[in-house]
Amino acid sequence: DQQVKQNSPSLSVQEGRISILNCDYTNSMFDYFLWYKKYPAEGPTFLISISSIKDKNEDGRFTVFLNKSAKHLSLHIVPSQPGDSAVYFCAASGTETSGSRLTFGEGTQLTVNP
Amino acid sequence: ETGVTQTPRHLVMGMTNKKSLKCEQHLGHNAMYWYKQSAKKPLELMFVYNFKEQTENNSVPSRFSPECPNSSHLFLHLHTLQPEDSALYLCASSLVSSPLHFGNGTRLTVT
């Protein structure tokens, strides 16, 4: 049973526009969420996280929104840049202290066109 | 330099071979992990070590055998693998409540 789902395997946007990547989860015990970015031939790198006590966390061009009632989170990238082209993974864990025991989604391939 | 180094980057092995994957972290972390990423699937947690002690084995077949001699080194010993074990094997490390830092992975092909 997939507890973290990213329903869009791919997304293509124009440079300068907003990229919105979505993630849904089913386990109500999850209360810490992370986004990772992965370039080809490299390991995933941590991008941004959010605790369930918040509904928004912003870091530069990246903002993560959490809707606990809908069990949904999204990553907004604005403005999008060609260097943002990568696979983005959503991940979740039970508590922030166990943020290392992560359940991952399948990933979304983002392509930002110049 | 990611701080987590995995060798080899690519490995091709037959089903009767024995090989080992190596991971080393230079970040002073106390926990290390093995993840598996198969095509079109999420990353799957395989093993977790905290302070060299295995704290999680996620129902991994015994043909995968982890070893953690110290907090900086982690191995995954492989023997009598199957073609469906072909995947990207990722090592990661962390402190107790910090995000994972991943290595660049070993691309394993079992023939």
Backbone of each chain as ProteinMPNN parsed JSONL, in Angstrom:
{"seq_chain_A": "DQQVKQNSPSLSVQEGRISILNCDYTNSMFDYFLWYKKYPAEGPTFLISISSIKDKNEDGRFTVFLNKSAKHLSLHIVPSQPGDSAVYFCAASGTETSGSRLTFGEGTQLTVNP", "coords_chain_A": {"N_chain_A": [[0.84, -1.19, 0.0], [0.692, 2.088, -0.989], [1.775, 4.714, 0.807], [2.548, 7.292, 0.453], [1.994, 9.34, -2.186], [2.77, 10.495, -5.406], [1.142, 11.717, -7.894], [1.635, 12.711, -10.397], [3.792, 11.806, -12.807], [5.417, 13.384, -14.354], [6.232, 16.819, -15.164], [6.08, 19.771, -17.002], [7.307, 22.998, -17.427], [7.506, 26.503, -18.273], [10.421, 28.515, -18.297], [10.752, 30.886, -15.674], [8.094, 30.793, -14.986], [5.662, 29.49, -12.596], [6.253, 26.453, -10.874], [4.421, 23.719, -9.745], [4.381, 21.112, -7.628], [2.825, 18.177, -6.581], [1.698, 16.186, -3.767], [0.301, 13.466, -2.079], [-0.828, 11.894, 0.931], [-1.573, 9.033, 2.981], [-1.36, 8.106, 5.564], [-2.313, 9.044, 8.674], [-0.674, 9.402, 10.807], [1.627, 10.551, 9.984], [3.613, 13.398, 10.418], [5.616, 15.039, 9.63], [7.233, 16.402, 6.906], [9.038, 16.241, 3.852], [10.859, 17.498, 1.033], [12.816, 16.261, -1.587], [15.369, 16.645, -4.041], [16.516, 15.293, -7.091], [19.157, 14.897, -9.269], [20.171, 13.37, -12.405], [22.313, 10.556, -12.067], [23.124, 11.291, -9.566], [22.756, 11.325, -5.947], [19.672, 11.811, -4.039], [19.016, 15.134, -2.861], [18.39, 17.087, 0.006], [15.765, 19.443, 0.146], [13.621, 21.1, 1.243], [11.567, 21.305, 4.193], [8.634, 20.598, 6.223], [6.804, 20.919, 9.214], [3.955, 19.448, 10.834], [2.715, 21.314, 12.393], [2.707, 23.614, 11.085], [1.46, 25.381, 8.179], [2.729, 26.316, 6.051], [5.932, 26.746, 4.611], [8.74, 28.586, 3.749], [11.512, 29.054, 1.594], [13.531, 30.935, 0.043], [13.156, 30.63, -3.4], [11.522, 28.49, -3.094], [8.613, 27.054, -1.773], [6.744, 25.249, 0.541], [3.57, 23.892, 0.997], [1.176, 22.764, 3.314], [-1.69, 20.837, 3.721], [-3.386, 19.561, 6.092], [-5.919, 18.473, 6.596], [-6.731, 17.595, 4.149], [-4.741, 15.841, 3.657], [-2.533, 16.516, 2.04], [0.23, 17.855, 0.321], [2.188, 20.427, -1.22], [4.737, 21.593, -3.422], [5.992, 24.648, -4.327], [7.689, 26.32, -6.842], [9.104, 29.275, -7.642], [10.517, 32.047, -9.307], [10.621, 29.504, -11.844], [13.575, 27.813, -12.928], [15.861, 26.692, -15.502], [17.835, 25.071, -14.327], [16.446, 23.875, -12.31], [15.369, 21.615, -13.269], [14.788, 18.333, -12.646], [14.286, 15.276, -10.748], [11.757, 15.261, -8.355], [11.188, 14.303, -5.085], [8.732, 13.548, -2.739], [8.52, 13.11, 0.777], [7.748, 11.495, 3.908], [7.39, 11.33, 7.502], [6.892, 9.894, 10.837], [7.428, 11.474, 13.143], [9.231, 14.506, 13.832], [11.585, 13.875, 15.039], [12.044, 11.391, 14.132], [12.681, 11.879, 11.595], [14.344, 10.706, 9.857], [13.448, 8.192, 9.216], [12.022, 7.65, 6.611], [9.209, 7.684, 4.408], [8.867, 7.46, 1.035], [7.563, 9.114, -1.906], [6.863, 8.345, -5.413], [8.149, 10.098, -7.052], [8.449, 13.028, -9.154], [9.18, 14.06, -12.34], [10.5, 17.053, -13.149], [10.644, 19.374, -15.732], [12.094, 22.25, -16.829], [11.702, 24.531, -19.256], [13.75, 26.564, -21.321]], "CA_chain_A": [[0.0, 0.0, 0.0], [1.504, 3.28, -1.149], [1.319, 5.696, 1.783], [2.882, 8.618, -0.07], [1.81, 9.24, -3.639], [2.923, 11.636, -6.298], [0.341, 11.192, -9.008], [2.119, 13.197, -11.691], [5.168, 11.359, -13.027], [6.213, 14.413, -15.011], [5.675, 18.172, -15.251], [6.899, 20.626, -17.847], [6.92, 24.399, -17.289], [8.37, 27.468, -18.948], [11.307, 29.283, -17.415], [10.145, 32.096, -15.137], [6.74, 30.546, -14.481], [5.61, 28.74, -11.348], [6.127, 24.987, -10.894], [3.69, 23.215, -8.58], [4.465, 19.661, -7.525], [1.855, 17.739, -5.587], [1.954, 14.956, -3.035], [-0.784, 13.058, -1.184], [-0.455, 10.817, 1.844], [-2.74, 8.371, 3.572], [-1.13, 7.78, 6.965], [-2.585, 10.218, 9.502], [0.385, 9.529, 11.809], [2.715, 11.373, 9.431], [3.5, 14.806, 10.774], [6.815, 15.766, 9.191], [7.265, 16.167, 5.471], [10.243, 16.766, 3.224], [11.04, 17.373, -0.412], [14.177, 16.024, -2.048], [15.58, 16.839, -5.465], [17.527, 14.348, -7.573], [19.665, 14.993, -10.632], [20.661, 12.091, -12.908], [23.626, 10.071, -11.613], [23.433, 11.793, -8.229], [21.781, 10.963, -4.94], [18.731, 12.884, -3.692], [19.475, 16.158, -1.926], [17.315, 17.697, 0.769], [15.38, 20.747, -0.383], [12.83, 21.864, 2.196], [10.706, 20.453, 5.003], [7.575, 21.269, 6.962], [6.195, 20.182, 10.306], [2.495, 19.53, 10.752], [2.189, 22.448, 13.157], [2.689, 24.738, 10.157], [0.83, 25.097, 6.895], [3.552, 26.884, 4.977], [7.333, 27.017, 4.904], [9.307, 29.223, 2.565], [12.964, 29.17, 1.554], [13.894, 31.489, -1.269], [12.176, 30.396, -4.458], [10.797, 27.256, -2.783], [7.62, 27.116, -0.703], [5.964, 24.03, 0.715], [2.281, 24.09, 1.622], [0.618, 21.535, 3.872], [-3.116, 20.832, 4.042], [-3.515, 18.321, 6.869], [-7.252, 17.89, 6.478], [-6.787, 16.915, 2.848], [-3.558, 14.99, 3.563], [-1.951, 16.942, 0.772], [1.22, 18.912, 0.354], [2.66, 20.836, -2.532], [5.979, 22.367, -3.503], [5.927, 25.692, -5.336], [8.983, 26.885, -7.222], [8.85, 30.455, -8.456], [10.338, 31.606, -10.684], [11.318, 28.271, -12.211], [14.793, 27.995, -13.711], [16.251, 25.431, -16.158], [18.597, 24.26, -13.379], [15.522, 23.161, -11.408], [14.971, 20.366, -13.924], [15.254, 17.212, -11.82], [13.181, 14.498, -10.163], [11.438, 15.735, -7.017], [10.566, 13.29, -4.245], [8.064, 13.902, -1.5], [8.758, 12.09, 1.795], [7.028, 11.763, 5.148], [7.744, 10.488, 8.644], [5.951, 9.969, 11.946], [7.724, 12.634, 13.963], [10.436, 15.175, 13.354], [12.765, 13.194, 15.567], [12.313, 10.224, 13.293], [12.662, 12.367, 10.212], [15.202, 9.909, 9.02], [12.708, 7.0, 8.776], [11.163, 8.31, 5.649], [8.459, 6.995, 3.363], [8.998, 8.305, -0.157], [6.713, 8.969, -3.078], [7.522, 7.802, -6.605], [8.903, 11.137, -7.728], [7.92, 13.753, -10.305], [10.235, 14.641, -13.178], [10.224, 18.425, -13.552], [11.456, 19.922, -16.817], [11.889, 23.683, -17.012], [12.157, 24.857, -20.604], [14.228, 27.953, -21.454]], "C_chain_A": [[0.883, 1.251, 0.0], [0.984, 4.351, -0.204], [1.61, 7.129, 1.365], [2.826, 8.525, -1.587], [2.03, 10.58, -4.328], [2.305, 11.212, -7.615], [0.806, 11.671, -10.374], [3.551, 12.725, -11.891], [6.041, 12.424, -13.678], [5.455, 15.731, -15.066], [6.632, 19.011, -16.078], [6.397, 22.061, -17.728], [7.924, 25.283, -18.025], [9.212, 28.22, -17.909], [10.611, 30.569, -16.968], [8.751, 31.902, -14.583], [6.817, 29.754, -13.182], [5.514, 27.242, -11.634], [5.413, 24.578, -9.613], [3.725, 21.696, -8.628], [3.605, 19.21, -6.351], [2.185, 16.383, -4.987], [0.774, 14.687, -2.106], [-0.299, 11.928, -0.276], [-1.701, 10.25, 2.505], [-2.583, 8.136, 5.069], [-1.297, 9.025, 7.835], [-1.551, 10.401, 10.613], [1.565, 10.34, 11.275], [2.541, 12.802, 9.897], [4.765, 15.595, 10.455], [7.045, 15.38, 7.743], [8.465, 16.877, 4.845], [10.126, 16.644, 1.715], [12.535, 17.206, -0.689], [14.208, 16.229, -3.551], [16.69, 15.891, -5.914], [17.864, 14.623, -9.031], [20.123, 13.614, -11.083], [22.066, 11.787, -12.399], [24.057, 10.69, -10.288], [22.409, 11.277, -7.242], [20.81, 12.107, -4.683], [19.36, 13.871, -2.711], [18.27, 16.824, -1.274], [17.045, 19.12, 0.267], [14.697, 21.596, 0.693], [11.937, 20.919, 2.972], [9.623, 21.288, 5.667], [7.045, 20.343, 8.037], [4.694, 20.391, 10.263], [1.904, 20.671, 11.569], [2.129, 23.707, 12.279], [1.874, 24.374, 8.923], [1.637, 25.644, 5.725], [4.982, 27.042, 5.482], [8.011, 27.491, 3.634], [10.819, 29.314, 2.69], [13.353, 29.628, 0.158], [12.795, 31.266, -2.293], [11.246, 29.212, -4.163], [9.863, 27.464, -1.591], [6.874, 25.795, -0.654], [4.698, 24.388, 1.493], [1.751, 22.748, 2.108], [-0.849, 21.74, 4.216], [-3.402, 19.516, 4.759], [-4.874, 17.673, 6.696], [-7.402, 17.115, 5.172], [-5.658, 15.901, 2.689], [-2.835, 15.247, 2.243], [-0.877, 17.983, 1.033], [1.681, 19.223, -1.058], [3.941, 21.647, -2.383], [5.819, 23.357, -4.645], [7.335, 26.22, -5.585], [8.686, 28.092, -8.119], [9.936, 31.498, -8.226], [11.126, 30.339, -10.978], [12.506, 28.589, -13.117], [15.176, 26.665, -14.366], [17.039, 24.5, -15.232], [17.738, 23.532, -12.365], [15.063, 21.843, -12.009], [15.62, 19.181, -13.205], [14.034, 16.379, -11.439], [12.993, 14.981, -8.726], [10.671, 14.65, -6.266], [9.952, 13.938, -3.021], [8.335, 12.772, -0.504], [8.064, 12.5, 3.085], [7.531, 10.853, 6.258], [6.789, 10.769, 9.8], [6.169, 11.164, 12.85], [9.01, 13.256, 13.455], [11.687, 14.475, 13.864], [13.049, 11.903, 14.825], [12.277, 10.626, 11.83], [13.556, 11.589, 9.287], [14.528, 8.617, 8.573], [11.616, 7.481, 7.819], [10.436, 7.332, 4.749], [8.395, 7.933, 2.17], [7.854, 8.074, -1.138], [7.543, 8.521, -4.277], [8.364, 8.832, -7.347], [8.148, 11.756, -8.892], [9.093, 14.366, -11.049], [9.794, 16.032, -13.617], [11.187, 18.831, -14.661], [11.091, 21.385, -16.97], [12.527, 24.074, -18.337], [12.594, 26.321, -20.709], [13.319, 28.77, -22.364]], "O_chain_A": [[1.716, 1.436, 0.887], [-0.127, 4.849, -0.385], [0.991, 8.068, 1.865], [3.533, 7.721, -2.194], [1.549, 11.628, -3.896], [2.893, 10.43, -8.362], [0.418, 11.106, -11.396], [4.449, 13.205, -11.2], [7.267, 12.376, -13.568], [4.225, 15.769, -15.021], [7.846, 18.966, -15.879], [5.207, 22.321, -17.905], [9.033, 24.861, -18.351], [8.758, 28.51, -16.802], [9.967, 31.252, -17.764], [8.264, 32.724, -13.807], [7.902, 29.393, -12.726], [4.781, 26.818, -12.527], [5.762, 25.037, -8.525], [3.177, 21.073, -9.537], [3.655, 19.792, -5.268], [2.851, 15.55, -5.602], [0.304, 15.596, -1.422], [0.534, 11.113, -0.67], [-2.742, 10.904, 2.576], [-3.581, 7.981, 5.774], [-0.501, 9.959, 7.737], [-1.543, 11.43, 11.288], [2.417, 10.769, 12.053], [1.451, 13.364, 9.79], [4.955, 16.701, 10.963], [7.054, 14.201, 7.389], [8.847, 17.97, 5.262], [9.395, 15.803, 1.193], [13.383, 17.895, -0.121], [13.213, 16.017, -4.245], [17.681, 15.706, -5.208], [17.001, 14.591, -9.908], [20.433, 12.767, -10.246], [22.908, 12.682, -12.318], [25.232, 10.621, -9.927], [21.324, 10.844, -7.631], [21.082, 13.248, -5.059], [20.14, 13.485, -1.841], [17.26, 17.087, -1.927], [17.969, 19.89, 0.001], [15.161, 22.692, 1.009], [11.583, 19.849, 2.476], [9.682, 22.518, 5.675], [6.859, 19.146, 7.814], [4.212, 21.387, 9.722], [0.714, 20.965, 11.45], [1.573, 24.729, 12.679], [1.63, 23.197, 8.655], [1.276, 25.459, 4.563], [5.211, 27.422, 6.631], [7.876, 26.876, 2.576], [11.345, 29.615, 3.762], [13.484, 28.832, -0.771], [11.648, 31.661, -2.086], [10.294, 28.969, -4.904], [10.265, 27.977, -0.546], [6.426, 25.283, -1.68], [4.746, 25.088, 2.505], [1.857, 21.733, 1.42], [-1.21, 22.689, 4.912], [-3.63, 18.487, 4.123], [-4.972, 16.446, 6.652], [-8.111, 16.111, 5.107], [-5.617, 15.175, 1.696], [-2.569, 14.338, 1.457], [-1.05, 18.879, 1.86], [1.577, 18.397, -1.965], [4.184, 22.291, -1.363], [5.549, 22.972, -5.783], [8.072, 26.525, -4.648], [8.104, 27.96, -9.196], [10.253, 31.812, -7.078], [12.197, 30.133, -10.408], [12.457, 29.495, -13.948], [14.843, 25.607, -13.83], [16.926, 23.279, -15.339], [18.229, 22.669, -11.637], [14.432, 21.038, -11.324], [16.843, 19.053, -13.168], [12.9, 16.73, -11.763], [13.959, 15.096, -7.973], [9.651, 14.147, -6.737], [10.573, 14.767, -2.355], [8.375, 11.604, -0.892], [7.821, 13.681, 3.331], [8.031, 9.757, 6.004], [6.0, 11.713, 9.774], [5.209, 11.803, 13.281], [9.782, 12.62, 12.738], [12.725, 14.481, 13.202], [14.162, 11.379, 14.88], [11.904, 9.847, 10.953], [13.532, 11.786, 8.072], [14.999, 7.993, 7.623], [10.461, 7.68, 8.196], [10.972, 6.289, 4.375], [7.926, 9.065, 2.284], [7.262, 6.996, -1.193], [8.756, 8.34, -4.178], [9.198, 8.473, -8.179], [7.321, 11.108, -9.533], [9.897, 15.096, -10.471], [8.83, 16.174, -14.368], [12.399, 18.651, -14.539], [9.933, 21.728, -17.209], [13.74, 23.96, -18.514], [11.889, 27.214, -20.24], [13.571, 29.954, -22.586]]}, "seq_chain_B": "ETGVTQTPRHLVMGMTNKKSLKCEQHLGHNAMYWYKQSAKKPLELMFVYNFKEQTENNSVPSRFSPECPNSSHLFLHLHTLQPEDSALYLCASSLVSSPLHFGNGTRLTVT", "coords_chain_B": {"N_chain_B": [[31.298, 16.951, -3.992], [29.599, 15.058, -1.766], [29.725, 14.391, 0.872], [28.895, 11.93, 1.566], [30.085, 9.025, 0.416], [29.956, 6.611, -2.075], [30.982, 3.443, -3.237], [31.311, 0.687, -5.543], [30.457, 2.909, -8.317], [29.1, 1.756, -10.377], [28.046, -1.584, -10.929], [28.221, -4.794, -12.198], [27.036, -7.994, -11.911], [27.013, -11.581, -11.76], [24.521, -14.088, -11.022], [25.6, -15.931, -9.298], [27.679, -14.723, -8.085], [29.604, -13.068, -5.442], [29.581, -9.974, -3.996], [30.417, -6.684, -2.698], [29.011, -3.63, -1.57], [30.13, -0.377, -0.774], [30.039, 2.249, 1.646], [30.801, 5.459, 2.832], [30.804, 8.004, 5.226], [31.484, 11.43, 5.883], [30.53, 13.241, 7.663], [30.146, 13.257, 10.33], [27.883, 12.03, 11.276], [25.52, 9.92, 13.086], [23.859, 7.921, 12.299], [23.196, 5.522, 9.76], [22.091, 4.396, 6.532], [20.625, 2.071, 4.228], [19.079, 2.329, 1.122], [16.89, 1.246, -1.5], [16.338, 1.825, -4.902], [14.202, 1.041, -7.316], [13.29, 0.921, -10.805], [10.826, 3.278, -11.635], [9.673, 3.173, -9.122], [9.108, 4.051, -5.634], [11.721, 5.154, -3.373], [12.968, 2.611, -1.321], [13.303, 1.787, 2.028], [15.89, -0.169, 3.376], [17.781, -1.001, 5.417], [18.667, 0.212, 8.702], [21.109, 1.749, 10.682], [22.056, 2.736, 13.899], [24.479, 4.35, 15.667], [26.244, 2.234, 15.049], [24.669, 0.013, 15.569], [22.253, -2.213, 14.325], [19.073, -1.09, 13.747], [16.849, -1.371, 12.273], [15.408, -3.58, 9.977], [14.031, -3.905, 7.051], [12.359, -6.164, 6.281], [14.093, -7.43, 4.472], [15.463, -9.649, 2.038], [17.668, -12.4, 2.871], [19.816, -12.587, 1.176], [20.907, -10.154, 0.986], [23.202, -8.593, 2.979], [23.938, -6.535, 5.562], [26.635, -4.562, 6.95], [28.11, -2.771, 9.569], [30.8, -1.467, 10.608], [31.69, 0.789, 12.012], [30.629, 4.136, 12.93], [31.044, 5.592, 10.638], [31.242, 4.025, 8.396], [29.653, 1.806, 6.133], [28.532, -1.243, 4.846], [27.212, -3.274, 2.197], [26.712, -6.486, 1.699], [26.514, -8.747, -0.936], [25.023, -11.647, -2.252], [24.282, -14.432, -4.316], [22.272, -13.097, -5.885], [19.232, -12.046, -7.584], [17.974, -11.346, -10.903], [15.915, -9.435, -10.614], [16.803, -7.927, -8.531], [18.303, -5.955, -9.533], [19.02, -2.572, -9.459], [19.157, 0.843, -8.238], [21.232, 1.423, -5.567], [21.201, 3.171, -2.675], [23.035, 4.857, -0.249], [22.727, 6.5, 2.868], [23.133, 9.047, 5.394], [22.649, 10.439, 8.692], [22.032, 12.762, 11.411], [20.234, 12.345, 14.511], [17.759, 13.803, 14.386], [17.741, 15.005, 11.916], [17.546, 15.793, 8.358], [18.081, 13.252, 5.836], [21.262, 12.65, 4.327], [22.287, 11.811, 1.216], [24.345, 9.471, -0.615], [25.763, 9.125, -3.969], [24.986, 6.767, -4.996], [24.994, 3.257, -6.038], [24.794, 1.747, -9.081], [23.389, -1.195, -9.73], [23.548, -4.125, -11.627], [22.228, -7.23, -12.205], [23.015, -10.161, -13.757]], "CA_chain_B": [[31.517, 16.128, -2.776], [28.344, 15.076, -1.035], [29.918, 14.013, 2.258], [28.603, 10.5, 1.628], [30.753, 8.464, -0.752], [29.623, 5.216, -2.334], [31.749, 2.739, -4.268], [31.56, 1.348, -6.827], [29.303, 3.628, -8.87], [28.387, 0.798, -11.214], [28.449, -2.956, -10.665], [27.523, -5.855, -12.915], [27.404, -9.263, -11.295], [26.202, -12.741, -12.068], [23.685, -14.538, -9.902], [26.36, -16.751, -8.355], [28.781, -13.93, -7.541], [29.517, -12.356, -4.171], [30.176, -8.644, -4.095], [30.055, -5.79, -1.606], [28.905, -2.188, -1.788], [30.742, 0.346, 0.343], [29.583, 3.614, 1.876], [31.567, 6.156, 3.862], [30.321, 9.37, 5.437], [32.461, 12.32, 6.518], [29.703, 14.321, 8.198], [29.992, 13.119, 11.775], [26.544, 11.53, 11.598], [25.509, 8.707, 13.894], [22.961, 6.927, 11.707], [23.435, 5.229, 8.345], [20.928, 3.727, 5.935], [20.613, 1.579, 2.851], [17.825, 2.415, 0.395], [16.877, 0.672, -2.842], [15.422, 2.484, -5.831], [13.944, 0.331, -8.571], [12.701, 1.785, -11.825], [9.429, 3.704, -11.491], [9.185, 2.877, -7.767], [9.685, 4.928, -4.603], [12.86, 4.662, -2.604], [12.558, 1.681, -0.266], [14.269, 1.626, 3.102], [16.307, -1.561, 3.583], [18.397, -1.176, 6.742], [19.058, 1.396, 9.454], [22.058, 1.561, 11.776], [22.284, 3.86, 14.794], [25.681, 4.099, 16.478], [26.742, 0.918, 14.621], [23.733, -1.064, 15.869], [21.137, -2.276, 13.392], [17.808, -0.801, 14.414], [15.726, -1.67, 11.387], [15.584, -4.433, 8.81], [12.705, -3.765, 6.475], [11.979, -7.421, 5.62], [14.978, -7.597, 3.322], [15.931, -11.045, 1.905], [18.98, -12.645, 3.483], [20.904, -12.466, 0.201], [21.491, -8.842, 1.268], [23.721, -8.658, 4.339], [24.627, -5.287, 5.875], [27.675, -4.553, 7.984], [28.446, -1.409, 9.965], [31.902, -1.609, 11.572], [31.757, 2.002, 12.824], [29.594, 5.098, 12.534], [31.38, 6.248, 9.375], [31.313, 3.072, 7.299], [28.534, 0.883, 5.984], [28.694, -2.129, 3.706], [26.108, -4.156, 1.851], [27.269, -7.68, 1.076], [25.538, -9.31, -1.867], [25.346, -12.999, -2.733], [23.2, -15.157, -5.013], [21.186, -12.17, -6.198], [18.348, -12.33, -8.698], [17.895, -10.197, -11.842], [15.005, -8.385, -10.121], [17.514, -7.104, -7.556], [18.955, -4.858, -10.258], [18.429, -1.318, -8.988], [20.098, 1.822, -7.684], [21.324, 1.266, -4.115], [21.609, 4.45, -2.111], [23.42, 4.95, 1.147], [22.457, 7.816, 3.442], [23.496, 9.199, 6.806], [21.967, 11.56, 9.334], [21.935, 12.851, 12.851], [18.96, 11.787, 14.972], [16.565, 14.519, 13.94], [18.071, 15.826, 10.741], [17.256, 15.111, 7.093], [19.08, 12.346, 5.301], [22.212, 13.042, 3.29], [22.482, 10.633, 0.386], [25.43, 9.321, -1.566], [25.333, 9.13, -5.364], [24.413, 5.466, -5.305], [25.623, 2.233, -6.865], [23.867, 1.153, -10.051], [23.668, -2.633, -9.747], [22.89, -4.946, -12.641], [22.422, -8.658, -11.957], [22.788, -10.855, -15.039]], "C_chain_B": [[30.271, 16.18, -1.896], [28.544, 14.855, 0.44], [29.619, 12.56, 2.492], [29.12, 9.903, 0.319], [30.419, 6.99, -0.895], [30.509, 4.667, -3.438], [31.292, 1.29, -4.347], [30.333, 2.129, -7.289], [28.446, 2.704, -9.737], [28.924, -0.594, -10.914], [27.572, -3.897, -11.475], [27.979, -7.172, -12.316], [26.468, -10.372, -11.731], [25.482, -13.216, -10.825], [24.455, -15.373, -8.897], [27.501, -15.979, -7.692], [28.509, -13.469, -6.116], [30.239, -11.035, -4.346], [29.754, -7.822, -2.898], [29.984, -4.353, -2.084], [29.45, -1.501, -0.541], [30.193, 1.759, 0.415], [30.406, 4.204, 3.007], [31.016, 7.567, 4.004], [31.33, 10.153, 6.284], [31.764, 13.471, 7.229], [29.535, 14.253, 9.707], [28.61, 12.64, 12.203], [26.613, 10.216, 12.374], [24.603, 7.608, 13.331], [23.286, 6.757, 10.231], [22.354, 4.289, 7.831], [21.291, 3.151, 4.581], [19.187, 1.704, 2.31], [18.007, 1.752, -0.971], [15.905, 1.479, -3.689], [15.342, 1.679, -7.113], [13.24, 1.278, -9.525], [11.219, 2.029, -11.534], [8.833, 3.387, -10.13], [9.772, 3.874, -6.787], [10.944, 4.321, -4.005], [12.338, 3.779, -1.479], [13.656, 1.563, 0.772], [14.585, 0.149, 3.285], [16.781, -1.775, 5.021], [18.706, 0.185, 7.359], [20.031, 0.971, 10.539], [22.153, 2.857, 12.564], [23.459, 3.509, 15.693], [26.157, 2.65, 16.293], [25.778, -0.238, 14.899], [22.571, -1.048, 14.867], [19.828, -2.088, 14.139], [16.606, -1.095, 13.532], [16.18, -2.548, 10.229], [14.198, -4.53, 8.196], [12.326, -4.982, 5.636], [12.798, -7.669, 4.36], [15.451, -9.058, 3.244], [17.359, -11.207, 2.4], [20.123, -12.621, 2.479], [21.538, -11.069, 0.25], [21.925, -8.843, 2.733], [24.47, -7.375, 4.659], [25.69, -5.488, 6.949], [28.029, -3.113, 8.289], [29.547, -1.461, 11.018], [32.081, -0.395, 12.482], [30.756, 3.002, 12.267], [29.85, 5.753, 11.186], [31.32, 5.323, 8.173], [30.137, 2.104, 7.325], [28.768, 0.057, 4.728], [27.373, -2.857, 3.446], [26.697, -5.316, 1.067], [26.169, -8.381, 0.284], [25.954, -10.721, -2.28], [24.093, -13.677, -3.257], [21.998, -14.261, -5.275], [20.401, -12.646, -7.406], [18.323, -11.129, -9.652], [16.976, -9.086, -11.34], [15.621, -7.542, -9.003], [18.285, -5.969, -8.22], [18.24, -3.558, -9.909], [19.552, -0.347, -8.655], [20.072, 1.672, -6.162], [21.953, 2.526, -3.538], [21.921, 4.307, -0.637], [23.096, 6.367, 1.622], [22.934, 7.836, 4.88], [22.731, 10.389, 7.37], [22.333, 11.62, 10.809], [20.512, 12.449, 13.242], [17.758, 12.497, 14.373], [16.868, 15.435, 12.767], [17.737, 15.06, 9.475], [18.412, 14.217, 6.655], [19.989, 13.054, 4.305], [22.54, 11.781, 2.509], [23.817, 10.661, -0.355], [24.872, 9.288, -2.98], [24.873, 7.75, -5.849], [25.333, 4.54, -6.079], [24.551, 1.654, -7.777], [24.244, -0.31, -10.225], [22.863, -3.311, -10.843], [23.238, -6.403, -12.371], [22.059, -9.409, -13.231], [22.597, -12.352, -14.817]], "O_chain_B": [[29.935, 17.229, -1.347], [27.622, 15.103, 1.217], [30.036, 11.997, 3.504], [28.636, 10.246, -0.76], [30.578, 6.213, 0.047], [30.757, 5.332, -4.444], [30.92, 0.71, -3.327], [29.267, 2.004, -6.686], [27.227, 2.858, -9.816], [30.119, -0.765, -10.674], [26.345, -3.809, -11.444], [29.178, -7.435, -12.225], [25.296, -10.143, -12.031], [25.797, -12.797, -9.711], [24.017, -15.517, -7.755], [28.205, -16.517, -6.838], [27.373, -13.473, -5.642], [31.384, -10.999, -4.796], [28.844, -8.205, -2.163], [30.794, -3.915, -2.9], [29.265, -1.967, 0.583], [29.916, 2.389, -0.606], [30.676, 3.542, 4.009], [30.788, 8.249, 3.005], [31.928, 9.643, 7.232], [32.336, 14.551, 7.381], [28.86, 15.096, 10.299], [28.213, 12.822, 13.354], [27.613, 9.499, 12.33], [24.592, 6.489, 13.843], [23.609, 7.722, 9.538], [21.781, 3.499, 8.582], [22.154, 3.676, 3.877], [18.225, 1.257, 2.934], [19.108, 1.702, -1.52], [14.792, 1.782, -3.259], [16.29, 1.639, -7.897], [12.674, 2.294, -9.12], [10.469, 1.103, -11.228], [7.611, 3.337, -9.991], [10.809, 4.479, -7.059], [11.191, 3.121, -4.124], [11.396, 4.14, -0.774], [14.806, 1.273, 0.44], [13.682, -0.686, 3.345], [16.253, -2.619, 5.745], [18.967, 1.165, 6.661], [19.819, -0.027, 11.228], [22.31, 3.936, 11.993], [23.438, 2.498, 16.394], [26.433, 1.945, 17.264], [26.054, -1.367, 14.495], [21.985, 0.001, 14.6], [19.516, -2.843, 15.06], [15.468, -1.068, 14.001], [17.2, -2.289, 9.59], [13.302, -5.161, 8.757], [12.015, -4.865, 4.45], [12.267, -8.064, 3.321], [15.801, -9.645, 4.268], [18.157, -10.271, 2.354], [21.288, -12.632, 2.877], [22.576, -10.831, -0.367], [21.106, -9.069, 3.624], [25.536, -7.135, 4.092], [25.65, -6.436, 7.733], [28.229, -2.315, 7.373], [29.248, -1.497, 12.211], [32.57, -0.531, 13.603], [30.11, 2.743, 11.251], [28.959, 6.406, 10.642], [31.346, 5.795, 7.036], [29.694, 1.652, 8.381], [29.151, 0.584, 3.684], [26.544, -3.029, 4.34], [27.125, -5.157, -0.076], [25.055, -8.579, 0.767], [27.115, -10.954, -2.618], [22.999, -13.516, -2.716], [20.863, -14.603, -4.941], [20.839, -13.523, -8.15], [18.623, -10.009, -9.237], [17.23, -7.912, -11.61], [15.026, -6.553, -8.575], [18.856, -5.119, -7.537], [17.021, -3.449, -10.042], [20.734, -0.671, -8.773], [19.014, 1.78, -5.542], [23.081, 2.893, -3.87], [21.159, 3.707, 0.122], [23.188, 7.321, 0.849], [23.117, 6.792, 5.506], [22.231, 11.234, 6.628], [22.867, 10.668, 11.377], [19.674, 12.235, 12.366], [16.829, 11.843, 13.898], [16.3, 16.521, 12.655], [17.65, 13.832, 9.492], [19.56, 14.41, 7.055], [19.561, 13.928, 3.551], [23.015, 10.797, 3.077], [24.346, 11.725, -0.677], [23.663, 9.407, -3.18], [24.424, 7.603, -6.986], [26.313, 4.969, -6.69], [23.534, 1.139, -7.313], [25.287, -0.629, -10.796], [21.657, -3.099, -10.971], [24.413, -6.765, -12.316], [20.936, -9.308, -13.724], [22.395, -13.098, -15.775]]}, "name": "protein", "num_of_chains": 2, "seq": "DQQVKQNSPSLSVQEGRISILNCDYTNSMFDYFLWYKKYPAEGPTFLISISSIKDKNEDGRFTVFLNKSAKHLSLHIVPSQPGDSAVYFCAASGTETSGSRLTFGEGTQLTVNPETGVTQTPRHLVMGMTNKKSLKCEQHLGHNAMYWYKQSAKKPLELMFVYNFKEQTENNSVPSRFSPECPNSSHLFLHLHTLQPEDSALYLCASSLVSSPLHFGNGTRLTVT"}
